[in-house]
Amino acid sequence: MIEIERKFLVTSDDFKASASAKNHIAQGYLNSHPERTVRIRIKGEIGFLTIKGKGNESGTTRLEWETELSLMDAKPLLALCEKGIIDKTRYEIPVGKHTFEVDEFHGENEGLLIAEIELKDENEAFEKPSWLGMEVTGNKQYYNAYLSNHPYSEWKTNQE
């Protein structure tokens, strides 16, 4: 139930040529409080309910619990979510012994590309592909729960 994850900005779409899977994701938050988030996600034809706790000081490690839902259950729950449904395409890219998940955001978060890698240990070494940019682990601005309430389109010009 512990998730160890690092996040990075992505500098180009070169990763797409190496993708082993691609899925559309719609997700919303029943609760987007920084201490705990409760998320509904529809990935392809499957729904998920996920609860995440507050991250540690570095933002790398936190409690995560997830269960699968039927699409019939997930759709009405997604409709109950707070404003700001996240719309994105997720690519899975094998690199060395790991798989990066790269999210290409759409809608109000268009133009944002974020790569995530799950690790067994916070200090685990991993191969970094050429398209991997600045690390944003622990930067709450790049959390999906934050992006649902503060879309990238509203603040990206301050980052450029």
Buried (B, 14 or more C-beta within 10 A) or exposed (E): EEBBBBBBBBBEEEBBEBBEEEBEBBBBBBEBEEEBBBBBBBBEEEBBBBBBBEBEEEBBBBEBEBEEBEEEEBBEBBEEBEEBBBBBBBBBBEBEEBBBBBBBBBEBBBEBBBBBBBBEEEEEEBEBBEBBBEEBBBEEEBBBBBBBEBBBBEEEEEEE
